[in-house]
Each structure stands twice: as structure tokens, then as C-alpha cells.
Amino acid sequence: MVSLLVFIYEDYGLDFLSRLLNGYHRQELISLLHRVYQHYLIATIDWAVGSLLRSDDEFAEAIAQLHLIEVQEEQQRQVLFSACGIA
């Protein structure tokens, strides 16, 4: 389920994701959002490593995304939580 939510987060954005998660209880939602963010980071790392191994042209883009995650991690997490109604 978490992998599907990561896909939705990446491809459809926070607005759609927050609508899907609207029915969750607060404690369940907090736990779920932490896992979604962790899987999002893992998926980005997997993309970077796979790109490096394939020697394709997406490696620079994947590294740039990882750098952005590193620099804006707390802000991105807060935006994710806020969009889903968790302050």
C-alpha cells in the first residue's frame, strides 16, 4: 500500500494524496505518512542507483532530486503532513 501511495505522491501530487487519506484516523495517518516519506526517499535512491548502473542520462536528475530532498527534507515533510491535515 505504501508503494502505491508513493506513486500517487510522485505522479499526482499532494492534493490528490491528501484526498485519498482523508478518512484515516490521526495516529494511523501520522504513522502512514512517515512510511510514505521514507519509501519516497528509498524510491529516489533506488532510481539513482539504477540509473548509475544502467549508465543512462537520468543519473544527474536523480542526484539532483536527492540533493533537493536533503536540503528541503523537513519542509517537504511538513508540506506532506499539512496537506493531509496533520500540523
KETORLUM-791832 format. One record per residue (C-alpha): residue number from 1; residue in three letters; x, y, z. Coordinates in steps of 0.2 Angstrom, whole numbers, plus 5000, padded with zeros to 4 digits. Layout:
BEGIN
<pt resi="NUM" resn="ALA" xx="X" yy="Y" zz="Z"/>
...
END
This chain:
BEGIN
<pt resi="1" resn="MET" xx="5000" yy="5000" zz="5000"/>
<pt resi="2" resn="VAL" xx="5014" yy="5012" zz="5004"/>
<pt resi="3" resn="SER" xx="5022" yy="5010" zz="4987"/>
<pt resi="4" resn="LEU" xx="5006" yy="5014" zz="4979"/>
<pt resi="5" resn="LEU" xx="5004" yy="5030" zz="4990"/>
<pt resi="6" resn="VAL" xx="5022" yy="5035" zz="4985"/>
<pt resi="7" resn="PHE" xx="5017" yy="5033" zz="4967"/>
<pt resi="8" resn="ILE" xx="5002" yy="5044" zz="4969"/>
<pt resi="9" resn="TYR" xx="5013" yy="5057" zz="4979"/>
<pt resi="10" resn="GLU" xx="5026" yy="5057" zz="4965"/>
<pt resi="11" resn="ASP" xx="5014" yy="5057" zz="4950"/>
<pt resi="12" resn="TYR" xx="4998" yy="5066" zz="4956"/>
<pt resi="13" resn="GLY" xx="5004" yy="5077" zz="4970"/>
<pt resi="14" resn="LEU" xx="4999" yy="5081" zz="4987"/>
<pt resi="15" resn="ASP" xx="4981" yy="5087" zz="4984"/>
<pt resi="16" resn="PHE" xx="4976" yy="5070" zz="4977"/>
<pt resi="17" resn="LEU" xx="4985" yy="5061" zz="4990"/>
<pt resi="18" resn="SER" xx="4978" yy="5071" zz="5004"/>
<pt resi="19" resn="ARG" xx="4960" yy="5067" zz="4997"/>
<pt resi="20" resn="LEU" xx="4964" yy="5048" zz="4997"/>
<pt resi="21" resn="LEU" xx="4970" yy="5049" zz="5015"/>
<pt resi="22" resn="ASN" xx="4956" yy="5059" zz="5022"/>
<pt resi="23" resn="GLY" xx="4947" yy="5045" zz="5031"/>
<pt resi="24" resn="TYR" xx="4962" yy="5039" zz="5041"/>
<pt resi="25" resn="HIS" xx="4962" yy="5042" zz="5060"/>
<pt resi="26" resn="ARG" xx="4976" yy="5055" zz="5065"/>
<pt resi="27" resn="GLN" xx="4988" yy="5042" zz="5074"/>
<pt resi="28" resn="GLU" xx="4986" yy="5030" zz="5059"/>
<pt resi="29" resn="LEU" xx="4989" yy="5044" zz="5047"/>
<pt resi="30" resn="ILE" xx="5005" yy="5050" zz="5056"/>
<pt resi="31" resn="SER" xx="5012" yy="5033" zz="5055"/>
<pt resi="32" resn="LEU" xx="5007" yy="5031" zz="5037"/>
<pt resi="33" resn="LEU" xx="5014" yy="5047" zz="5031"/>
<pt resi="34" resn="HIS" xx="5031" yy="5044" zz="5039"/>
<pt resi="35" resn="ARG" xx="5032" yy="5027" zz="5030"/>
<pt resi="36" resn="VAL" xx="5026" yy="5036" zz="5014"/>
<pt resi="37" resn="TYR" xx="5040" yy="5049" zz="5015"/>
<pt resi="38" resn="GLN" xx="5053" yy="5035" zz="5019"/>
<pt resi="39" resn="HIS" xx="5048" yy="5025" zz="5004"/>
<pt resi="40" resn="TYR" xx="5048" yy="5041" zz="4994"/>
<pt resi="41" resn="LEU" xx="5066" yy="5043" zz="4999"/>
<pt resi="42" resn="ILE" xx="5071" yy="5025" zz="4996"/>
<pt resi="43" resn="ALA" xx="5062" yy="5025" zz="4979"/>
<pt resi="44" resn="THR" xx="5073" yy="5040" zz="4974"/>
<pt resi="45" resn="ILE" xx="5089" yy="5032" zz="4980"/>
<pt resi="46" resn="ASP" xx="5084" yy="5016" zz="4970"/>
<pt resi="47" resn="TRP" xx="5081" yy="5027" zz="4955"/>
<pt resi="48" resn="ALA" xx="5098" yy="5035" zz="4956"/>
<pt resi="49" resn="VAL" xx="5107" yy="5018" zz="4959"/>
<pt resi="50" resn="GLY" xx="5098" yy="5010" zz="4945"/>
<pt resi="51" resn="SER" xx="5102" yy="5025" zz="4933"/>
<pt resi="52" resn="LEU" xx="5120" yy="5024" zz="4938"/>
<pt resi="53" resn="LEU" xx="5121" yy="5005" zz="4935"/>
<pt resi="54" resn="ARG" xx="5112" yy="5007" zz="4918"/>
<pt resi="55" resn="SER" xx="5124" yy="5022" zz="4914"/>
<pt resi="56" resn="ASP" xx="5109" yy="5032" zz="4907"/>
<pt resi="57" resn="ASP" xx="5106" yy="5050" zz="4907"/>
<pt resi="58" resn="GLU" xx="5094" yy="5051" zz="4921"/>
<pt resi="59" resn="PHE" xx="5108" yy="5049" zz="4934"/>
<pt resi="60" resn="ALA" xx="5111" yy="5068" zz="4936"/>
<pt resi="61" resn="GLU" xx="5092" yy="5071" zz="4938"/>
<pt resi="62" resn="ALA" xx="5091" yy="5058" zz="4951"/>
<pt resi="63" resn="ILE" xx="5106" yy="5065" zz="4961"/>
<pt resi="64" resn="ALA" xx="5098" yy="5082" zz="4959"/>
<pt resi="65" resn="GLN" xx="5082" yy="5076" zz="4967"/>
<pt resi="66" resn="LEU" xx="5091" yy="5068" zz="4981"/>
<pt resi="67" resn="HIS" xx="5100" yy="5084" zz="4984"/>
<pt resi="68" resn="LEU" xx="5084" yy="5093" zz="4984"/>
<pt resi="69" resn="ILE" xx="5077" yy="5080" zz="4997"/>
<pt resi="70" resn="GLU" xx="5092" yy="5083" zz="5008"/>
<pt resi="71" resn="VAL" xx="5091" yy="5102" zz="5008"/>
<pt resi="72" resn="GLN" xx="5072" yy="5103" zz="5009"/>
<pt resi="73" resn="GLU" xx="5068" yy="5087" zz="5019"/>
<pt resi="74" resn="GLU" xx="5060" yy="5095" zz="5034"/>
<pt resi="75" resn="GLN" xx="5050" yy="5107" zz="5023"/>
<pt resi="76" resn="GLN" xx="5044" yy="5093" zz="5011"/>
<pt resi="77" resn="ARG" xx="5039" yy="5083" zz="5026"/>
<pt resi="78" resn="GLN" xx="5029" yy="5097" zz="5034"/>
<pt resi="79" resn="VAL" xx="5020" yy="5101" zz="5017"/>
<pt resi="80" resn="LEU" xx="5016" yy="5082" zz="5016"/>
<pt resi="81" resn="PHE" xx="5009" yy="5082" zz="5033"/>
<pt resi="82" resn="SER" xx="5000" yy="5099" zz="5032"/>
<pt resi="83" resn="ALA" xx="4991" yy="5094" zz="5016"/>
<pt resi="84" resn="CYS" xx="4985" yy="5078" zz="5024"/>
<pt resi="85" resn="GLY" xx="4978" yy="5088" zz="5039"/>
<pt resi="86" resn="ILE" xx="4992" yy="5085" zz="5051"/>
<pt resi="87" resn="ALA" xx="5000" yy="5100" zz="5059"/>
END
